[in-house]
Amino acid sequence: MSNTSSETDVRLEDILHAHRVLQPVVVPTPLQPNRGLSVKYGCNVFLKREDLQVVRSFKIRGAYNLISSLPEEVRKNGVICASAGNHAQGVAYSCHALGIRGIVYMPTTTPRQKINQVKLFGGDYVEVRLLGDTFDDAYAEAVRASEREGLPFVHPFDDPRIVAGNGTVGKEIVEASSQPIDVVLVTVGGGGLAAGVAAYVKKASPSTVVIGVEPEGAASMLRSREAKSVVALDEIDKFVDGAAVKRVGDLTFAMCEELLDEIVTVPEGRVCTTILELYNEHAIVAEPAGALSVAALSALSDRLKGKNVVCILSGGNNDIDRMQEIKERSMIYEGLKHYFMINFPQRAGALREFLDDVLGPTDDIVQFEYTKKHNKENGPALVGIELKSREDYEPLIARMNRKGFVFMELNKDPLLFNLLI
């Protein structure tokens, strides 16, 4: 944590005020002990279930707090926002509740489920405009539209009223816990949730360690902390869409730099495994950004033994259409699925030899495709193999080498993998 002692722009009284403002629209979500995760990681795990919020994420807190604070003459013509999904739903719900117009810019990559939810919550009050591949593309156009149309811009994270609204999550955590909280794990995208939660928790429970969690492929807050100033990433992995932000906010960076004890990153594949575990073992539907805090438990497990740990499950807006991709990414990360380009020897029975002598008894071919339309039998083939155990990988490679098969592992070549899989 930074040693600076500068005042942030969000005070405890701002969060307490936001708490009062949000009473009509926000459900105080439960802080649930989770026995399965507690046993698995040797600590007392509590889940702050923001996926059970009225819009299935924490985002309504900041959005409603900001919009409702605008003077009537300012907001009467409507507001504009940019969002990868959840902020848009919070804005849409708030516009409907307050009876004002809302224009929502979202990237074209936003899951359809989130777009439909925005339209559901906003009804006739909200217009959705899809633009660009990332949040940052949609954000840039939304800012231009705000200036062009003279409507206030509702920032998804870099505004003190957004941060104060999000800070009410921290207030609920502290008040709901009957025992001291040792660690809080909180998702970091643009930094609005982490800044707000840390602002309250560090005041109400100074001994509590607050750790921000970012996706490995979009670690913009961590990179900014390392540079000691806000930096914009050139490229990001967009998979954890609710936290895939190229540039964090100036306010949120300053607050997180001062208040967060640490930031850890989690591989996207580990996030996928966590989503599946939450669903299969705990009957919880979490979106990728929502699962980040729980996914971090495995990396921190040695440091969490015997402690009281809160994971903020920030959202549950997952699109069922993404589940196959989630399963695929999980299996690759866990070392259970491997893709190869194999050049079969030009001799009769080479494929049969591969099936009989190379594949293990529990190995399974899940994809097989010759890459040449003509002379298939002697051409290279794309082969996907699913293993029952990570330990089956080395013996498989050894058998391929022993039998003289020439192959390339696509899992280890991101460029080829993305081109062919």
C-alpha positions as CSV (number, residue, x, y, z in Angstrom):
1,M,0.0,0.0,0.0
2,S,1.2,3.5,-0.7
3,N,2.6,5.5,2.1
4,T,1.0,8.7,1.0
5,S,-1.6,10.2,3.3
6,S,-3.4,12.5,0.8
7,E,-7.1,12.9,1.2
8,T,-9.3,11.1,-1.3
9,D,-12.3,12.7,-2.9
10,V,-14.7,10.2,-1.3
11,R,-15.3,10.6,2.4
12,L,-17.0,8.3,4.8
13,E,-19.9,10.7,5.0
14,D,-20.3,10.5,1.2
15,I,-20.8,6.7,1.5
16,L,-23.2,7.1,4.4
17,H,-25.2,9.6,2.3
18,A,-25.2,7.3,-0.6
19,H,-26.5,4.5,1.6
20,R,-29.6,6.6,2.5
21,V,-30.1,7.6,-1.2
22,L,-30.1,4.0,-2.3
23,Q,-32.7,2.7,0.1
24,P,-35.5,2.7,-2.4
25,V,-33.7,0.8,-5.1
26,V,-31.0,-1.4,-3.6
27,V,-31.4,-4.7,-1.9
28,P,-28.9,-5.3,1.0
29,T,-27.3,-8.4,-0.4
30,P,-26.4,-11.3,1.9
31,L,-22.9,-12.0,3.2
32,Q,-23.0,-15.8,3.0
33,P,-20.5,-18.3,4.7
34,N,-19.5,-20.9,2.1
35,R,-18.6,-24.2,3.7
36,G,-17.2,-25.8,0.5
37,L,-14.8,-23.0,-0.3
38,S,-13.8,-22.7,3.4
39,V,-12.9,-26.4,3.6
40,K,-11.1,-26.3,0.2
41,Y,-8.9,-23.3,1.2
42,G,-8.6,-23.8,4.9
43,C,-10.1,-20.4,5.9
44,N,-13.5,-19.0,6.6
45,V,-14.9,-17.8,3.2
46,F,-17.8,-15.5,3.0
47,L,-19.4,-14.5,-0.3
48,K,-20.9,-11.0,-0.6
49,R,-23.6,-11.8,-3.1
50,E,-24.0,-8.8,-5.3
51,D,-25.1,-11.2,-8.1
52,L,-28.4,-11.2,-6.1
53,Q,-28.8,-7.4,-6.6
54,V,-31.9,-6.2,-8.5
55,V,-29.8,-5.8,-11.7
56,R,-27.6,-8.8,-10.8
57,S,-24.5,-6.7,-10.1
58,F,-23.3,-3.9,-7.8
59,K,-23.4,-1.3,-10.5
60,I,-26.8,0.1,-9.7
61,R,-25.4,1.5,-6.5
62,G,-23.0,4.0,-8.2
63,A,-25.3,4.7,-11.1
64,Y,-28.4,5.6,-9.1
65,N,-26.3,7.6,-6.6
66,L,-24.8,9.7,-9.4
67,I,-28.0,10.2,-11.5
68,S,-30.2,11.0,-8.6
69,S,-27.7,13.7,-7.4
70,L,-28.0,15.6,-10.7
71,P,-30.1,18.8,-10.4
72,E,-33.5,18.3,-12.0
73,E,-32.8,20.9,-14.7
74,V,-29.6,19.0,-15.7
75,R,-31.0,15.5,-15.8
76,K,-34.5,16.2,-17.2
77,N,-33.3,15.8,-20.9
78,G,-31.6,12.5,-20.1
79,V,-28.1,11.1,-19.5
80,I,-25.5,9.2,-21.5
81,C,-23.2,6.3,-20.4
82,A,-20.8,3.7,-21.8
83,S,-20.7,0.2,-20.4
84,A,-19.6,-3.4,-21.1
85,G,-22.9,-4.4,-19.6
86,N,-23.5,-4.1,-15.9
87,H,-23.1,-0.3,-15.6
88,A,-25.6,0.0,-18.5
89,Q,-28.1,-2.1,-16.5
90,G,-27.7,0.1,-13.4
91,V,-28.1,3.2,-15.5
92,A,-31.1,1.8,-17.3
93,Y,-32.8,0.8,-14.1
94,S,-32.1,4.2,-12.6
95,C,-33.5,6.1,-15.7
96,H,-36.7,4.1,-15.5
97,A,-37.0,4.6,-11.7
98,L,-36.4,8.4,-12.1
99,G,-38.4,8.7,-15.3
100,I,-35.7,10.2,-17.5
101,R,-34.2,9.3,-20.9
102,G,-30.9,7.3,-21.1
103,I,-28.6,6.6,-24.0
104,V,-26.3,3.6,-23.5
105,Y,-23.2,2.9,-25.6
106,M,-22.0,-0.7,-25.4
107,P,-19.2,-2.5,-27.3
108,T,-20.4,-4.8,-30.1
109,T,-18.8,-7.7,-28.2
110,T,-21.2,-7.3,-25.2
111,P,-23.0,-10.6,-24.5
112,R,-26.6,-10.6,-25.9
113,Q,-27.9,-11.4,-22.4
114,K,-26.6,-8.1,-21.0
115,I,-28.0,-6.1,-23.9
116,N,-31.4,-7.7,-23.4
117,Q,-31.3,-6.9,-19.7
118,V,-30.5,-3.3,-20.4
119,K,-33.6,-3.0,-22.6
120,L,-35.7,-4.9,-20.0
121,F,-34.7,-2.6,-17.1
122,G,-34.8,0.6,-19.1
123,G,-37.9,0.0,-21.1
124,D,-39.0,2.9,-23.3
125,Y,-36.7,5.3,-21.4
126,V,-33.4,3.8,-22.7
127,E,-31.8,3.6,-26.2
128,V,-28.9,1.1,-26.7
129,R,-26.2,2.0,-29.2
130,L,-23.6,-0.7,-30.1
131,L,-20.1,0.5,-31.2
132,G,-16.6,-0.8,-31.2
133,D,-14.9,-4.0,-30.0
134,T,-14.0,-2.8,-26.4
135,F,-15.4,-0.8,-23.6
136,D,-12.9,1.9,-24.5
137,D,-14.2,2.3,-28.0
138,A,-17.8,2.7,-26.7
139,Y,-16.6,5.0,-24.0
140,A,-14.8,7.4,-26.5
141,E,-18.0,7.7,-28.6
142,A,-20.2,8.1,-25.6
143,V,-18.1,11.1,-24.4
144,R,-18.3,12.7,-27.8
145,A,-22.1,12.1,-27.9
146,S,-22.4,13.7,-24.5
147,E,-20.7,16.8,-25.6
148,R,-22.5,16.9,-28.9
149,E,-26.0,16.4,-27.4
150,G,-25.4,18.4,-24.3
151,L,-26.3,15.5,-21.9
152,P,-24.5,14.6,-18.7
153,F,-22.2,11.6,-18.9
154,V,-22.6,9.0,-16.3
155,H,-19.1,7.5,-15.9
156,P,-18.9,3.8,-15.1
157,F,-16.2,4.2,-12.4
158,D,-14.2,7.5,-12.3
159,D,-16.6,9.8,-10.4
160,P,-16.8,10.3,-6.7
161,R,-20.6,9.7,-6.6
162,I,-20.1,6.4,-8.4
163,V,-17.4,5.4,-5.9
164,A,-19.5,6.5,-2.9
165,G,-22.4,4.4,-4.1
166,N,-20.1,1.4,-4.6
167,G,-18.7,2.0,-1.1
168,T,-22.1,1.0,0.3
169,V,-21.0,-2.6,-0.5
170,G,-18.2,-2.2,2.0
171,K,-20.6,-0.8,4.6
172,E,-22.9,-3.8,4.3
173,I,-20.0,-6.2,4.6
174,V,-18.7,-4.6,7.8
175,E,-22.1,-4.4,9.4
176,A,-23.2,-8.0,8.4
177,S,-20.1,-9.7,9.8
178,S,-20.3,-10.9,13.3
179,Q,-16.5,-11.4,13.6
180,P,-13.5,-9.4,12.5
181,I,-12.7,-9.5,8.8
182,D,-9.1,-10.3,8.0
183,V,-9.2,-10.0,4.2
184,V,-11.5,-8.6,1.5
185,L,-11.0,-9.7,-2.1
186,V,-12.6,-7.3,-4.6
187,T,-12.7,-7.2,-8.4
188,V,-10.9,-4.4,-10.2
189,G,-12.0,-3.3,-13.6
190,G,-11.9,0.5,-13.8
191,G,-11.4,0.6,-10.0
192,G,-14.8,2.0,-8.9
193,L,-15.8,-0.9,-6.7
194,A,-12.4,-1.5,-5.2
195,A,-12.0,2.2,-4.4
196,G,-15.4,2.5,-2.8
197,V,-15.1,-0.7,-0.8
198,A,-11.6,0.1,0.4
199,A,-12.7,3.7,1.3
200,Y,-15.3,2.4,3.8
201,V,-13.5,-0.8,5.0
202,K,-10.2,0.9,5.8
203,K,-12.0,3.5,7.9
204,A,-14.4,1.1,9.7
205,S,-11.9,-1.8,10.1
206,P,-8.3,-0.5,9.6
207,S,-6.7,-3.9,10.2
208,T,-8.6,-5.5,7.4
209,V,-6.4,-6.2,4.3
210,V,-8.1,-5.2,1.1
211,I,-6.8,-6.9,-2.1
212,G,-7.8,-6.0,-5.6
213,V,-8.1,-8.8,-8.2
214,E,-7.6,-8.2,-11.9
215,P,-7.7,-10.5,-14.9
216,E,-4.2,-11.3,-16.1
217,G,-4.9,-10.2,-19.6
218,A,-6.3,-6.8,-18.6
219,A,-4.2,-5.8,-15.5
220,S,-4.5,-2.0,-16.0
221,M,-4.5,-1.1,-12.3
222,L,-1.5,-3.2,-11.5
223,R,0.5,-1.7,-14.5
224,S,-0.5,1.8,-13.4
225,R,0.6,1.1,-9.8
226,E,4.0,-0.2,-11.1
227,A,4.4,3.0,-13.2
228,K,3.1,5.2,-10.3
229,S,0.7,6.9,-12.7
230,V,-2.3,5.9,-14.8
231,V,-1.2,4.1,-18.0
232,A,-3.3,2.8,-20.9
233,L,-2.7,-0.7,-22.0
234,D,-2.2,-1.2,-25.8
235,E,-4.0,-4.5,-25.9
236,I,-6.2,-6.5,-23.5
237,D,-7.8,-9.9,-23.3
238,K,-11.5,-9.0,-23.5
239,F,-12.8,-12.3,-22.1
240,V,-13.5,-11.0,-18.5
241,D,-15.7,-8.3,-20.1
242,G,-16.9,-6.7,-16.9
243,A,-13.2,-6.0,-15.9
244,A,-11.5,-5.7,-19.2
245,V,-10.5,-2.0,-19.2
246,K,-7.5,-0.6,-20.9
247,R,-7.3,2.5,-18.7
248,V,-8.4,2.8,-15.1
249,G,-9.8,6.1,-13.7
250,D,-7.7,9.0,-12.4
251,L,-9.7,9.2,-9.2
252,T,-10.0,5.4,-8.8
253,F,-6.2,5.0,-9.3
254,A,-5.4,7.6,-6.7
255,M,-7.8,5.9,-4.2
256,C,-6.6,2.4,-5.0
257,E,-3.0,3.4,-4.8
258,E,-3.6,4.8,-1.3
259,L,-6.1,2.3,0.1
260,L,-5.5,-1.2,-1.5
261,D,-2.9,-3.3,0.2
262,E,-2.2,-5.3,-2.8
263,I,-3.3,-6.2,-6.3
264,V,-3.2,-9.8,-7.7
265,T,-3.9,-11.1,-11.1
266,V,-5.8,-14.2,-12.1
267,P,-5.4,-16.1,-15.5
268,E,-8.5,-16.1,-17.6
269,G,-8.5,-19.9,-17.6
270,R,-8.6,-20.0,-13.8
271,V,-11.6,-17.6,-13.9
272,C,-13.4,-20.1,-16.2
273,T,-12.6,-23.0,-13.9
274,T,-14.0,-21.0,-11.0
275,I,-17.2,-20.1,-12.9
276,L,-17.8,-23.8,-13.5
277,E,-17.1,-24.8,-9.9
278,L,-19.4,-22.1,-8.5
279,Y,-22.2,-23.4,-10.7
280,N,-21.6,-27.1,-10.3
281,E,-20.7,-27.2,-6.6
282,H,-22.5,-24.1,-5.2
283,A,-25.4,-23.5,-7.6
284,I,-24.1,-19.9,-8.1
285,V,-24.2,-18.3,-11.6
286,A,-21.3,-15.9,-11.8
287,E,-20.1,-13.8,-14.7
288,P,-16.3,-13.8,-15.4
289,A,-15.7,-10.5,-13.5
290,G,-18.0,-11.7,-10.7
291,A,-15.9,-14.8,-10.2
292,L,-12.5,-13.0,-10.1
293,S,-12.4,-12.7,-6.3
294,V,-13.2,-16.3,-5.7
295,A,-10.7,-17.3,-8.4
296,A,-8.0,-15.5,-6.5
297,L,-8.4,-17.8,-3.5
298,S,-6.2,-20.5,-5.1
299,A,-3.3,-18.2,-5.6
300,L,-3.5,-16.8,-2.1
301,S,-4.5,-19.9,-0.2
302,D,-1.2,-20.3,1.7
303,R,-1.6,-16.8,3.1
304,L,-5.3,-17.1,4.0
305,K,-5.2,-20.2,6.3
306,G,-7.5,-19.8,9.3
307,K,-8.5,-16.2,8.4
308,N,-11.9,-14.7,7.8
309,V,-12.0,-13.9,4.1
310,V,-14.7,-12.0,2.2
311,C,-15.0,-12.5,-1.6
312,I,-17.2,-9.9,-3.3
313,L,-19.1,-11.8,-6.0
314,S,-19.7,-8.6,-8.0
315,G,-22.1,-9.9,-10.7
316,G,-24.0,-12.8,-12.1
317,N,-24.9,-11.6,-15.6
318,N,-23.5,-14.6,-17.5
319,D,-24.7,-15.5,-21.0
320,I,-25.5,-19.2,-21.4
321,D,-24.1,-19.0,-24.9
322,R,-20.6,-18.5,-23.5
323,M,-20.6,-21.7,-21.4
324,Q,-19.0,-23.8,-24.1
325,E,-16.1,-21.3,-24.4
326,I,-15.8,-21.1,-20.7
327,K,-15.6,-24.9,-20.5
328,E,-13.0,-25.0,-23.3
329,R,-10.8,-22.3,-21.7
330,S,-11.1,-24.0,-18.3
331,M,-10.0,-27.4,-19.7
332,I,-7.0,-25.9,-21.6
333,Y,-5.9,-24.0,-18.4
334,E,-6.3,-27.2,-16.3
335,G,-4.1,-29.1,-18.8
336,L,-7.0,-31.4,-19.8
337,K,-7.4,-30.4,-23.5
338,H,-4.5,-30.1,-26.0
339,Y,-4.5,-29.2,-29.7
340,F,-1.8,-30.5,-32.1
341,M,-1.0,-30.1,-35.7
342,I,0.3,-33.6,-36.5
343,N,2.0,-34.6,-39.7
344,F,1.3,-38.3,-40.1
345,P,4.0,-40.4,-41.6
346,Q,3.4,-41.3,-45.2
347,R,3.0,-45.0,-44.6
348,A,-0.1,-47.2,-44.6
349,G,-1.8,-47.6,-41.2
350,A,-0.2,-44.5,-39.7
351,L,-3.5,-43.2,-38.3
352,R,-4.4,-46.6,-36.9
353,E,-1.0,-46.8,-35.3
354,F,-1.6,-43.4,-33.7
355,L,-5.0,-44.5,-32.3
356,D,-3.6,-47.9,-31.0
357,D,-0.1,-47.0,-29.8
358,V,-0.1,-43.3,-29.0
359,L,-3.5,-42.5,-27.4
360,G,-3.7,-43.6,-23.8
361,P,-6.6,-45.8,-22.5
362,T,-8.5,-42.8,-21.2
363,D,-7.4,-40.2,-23.8
364,D,-10.1,-39.1,-26.2
365,I,-10.0,-37.4,-29.6
366,V,-12.5,-34.5,-29.6
367,Q,-11.4,-32.9,-32.9
368,F,-9.8,-34.3,-36.0
369,E,-9.5,-32.5,-39.3
370,Y,-7.2,-32.9,-42.2
371,T,-5.9,-29.5,-43.4
372,K,-5.5,-30.5,-47.1
373,K,-8.6,-31.1,-49.2
374,H,-6.6,-33.3,-51.6
375,N,-4.3,-36.2,-50.6
376,K,-5.8,-36.2,-47.1
377,E,-4.3,-39.4,-45.9
378,N,-0.7,-38.0,-46.2
379,G,-1.4,-34.5,-45.0
380,P,-1.1,-32.8,-41.6
381,A,-4.2,-32.9,-39.4
382,L,-5.5,-30.7,-36.6
383,V,-6.1,-33.0,-33.6
384,G,-7.8,-32.1,-30.4
385,I,-7.2,-34.5,-27.5
386,E,-9.0,-34.5,-24.1
387,L,-7.3,-36.1,-21.1
388,K,-8.8,-37.4,-17.9
389,S,-5.9,-36.1,-15.9
390,R,-3.2,-33.5,-16.2
391,E,-0.6,-36.2,-15.5
392,D,-1.5,-38.0,-18.8
393,Y,0.1,-35.2,-20.8
394,E,3.8,-36.1,-20.6
395,P,3.2,-39.8,-21.4
396,L,1.2,-38.8,-24.5
397,I,4.0,-36.5,-25.7
398,A,6.6,-39.3,-25.0
399,R,4.6,-41.8,-27.0
400,M,4.2,-39.4,-30.0
401,N,8.0,-38.8,-30.0
402,R,8.8,-42.5,-29.6
403,K,6.6,-43.4,-32.6
404,G,8.2,-40.7,-34.8
405,F,5.2,-38.5,-35.2
406,V,6.1,-34.9,-36.2
407,F,3.8,-32.5,-34.4
408,M,3.3,-28.9,-33.2
409,E,1.6,-28.0,-29.9
410,L,-0.9,-25.3,-30.7
411,N,-1.7,-24.6,-27.0
412,K,1.8,-23.1,-26.8
413,D,1.5,-20.9,-29.8
414,P,-1.2,-18.2,-29.2
415,L,-1.1,-17.0,-32.8
416,L,-1.7,-20.3,-34.4
417,F,-4.1,-21.4,-31.7
418,N,-6.3,-18.4,-32.4
419,L,-6.1,-18.9,-36.1
420,L,-7.0,-22.6,-36.1
421,I,-9.2,-23.2,-33.0
